[in-house]
Amino acid sequence: MRIIPLTGQVLVELDPPAKFADLGKILMLPQRTPSPEENQQAARRPEMPLGVTGIVREIGAWPKLRNGMALMPEFGRGAKVVIGANAGQQMLRGIGEKFRMVHIGEVLAVVTP
């Protein structure tokens, strides 16, 4: 089955989540326990979730501007991109294959080697 995005949409295959072995490298323990007042202040200012990385599998037709010119995306098929954590519509296919259908404008960055 092939999924073809509509105009202005991008199909992104999400990278698998970090392995448990990698968590030891990024797990940081706090130097001290925060006070209840600090916990309340932190709850008022929640942190934004991190972006999600993935590989562009398909790009829909380019949207047209009012003057009739096509708006080309700045990336192509096979590019590694960063999208917002809650961006787009989540799709599942097969076992372990996770995709997101996002609008071209919801792609935050292109990751280059």
C-alpha positions, 0 to 999 in steps of 0.5 A: 500500500502506498500513501500519497500526501495531498497538496501541502502535506508531507509524510514523515517516517519517525525515528525509533525512540532512544534505546534504554542503553542510551538513557544512561548517557542523558540521564541527569540526577538533580544536585538537590531536591527542589522546594515546594515553592520551586515545584509550583513555579515550575508547574506554572511554566511547563517546558515545551516538548522536544521536537521529533526527528524523522525521514521524509518519505513522500511530499504532496503537490506544492501549494500555489500562491495567489499569483499562481506560483508554486511554493517549493519546500526547502527539503526533498524526499529522503531528508532528515527533518525535525517536526514538533512533538504534537504536529500532524496526524499520527499514522501506523503501518505494519509492526513498529512503523510510525509515520506522521502526516504534517503540513509543510509549514510544520517542519521545523528544521532539516538535519544535515550530517 
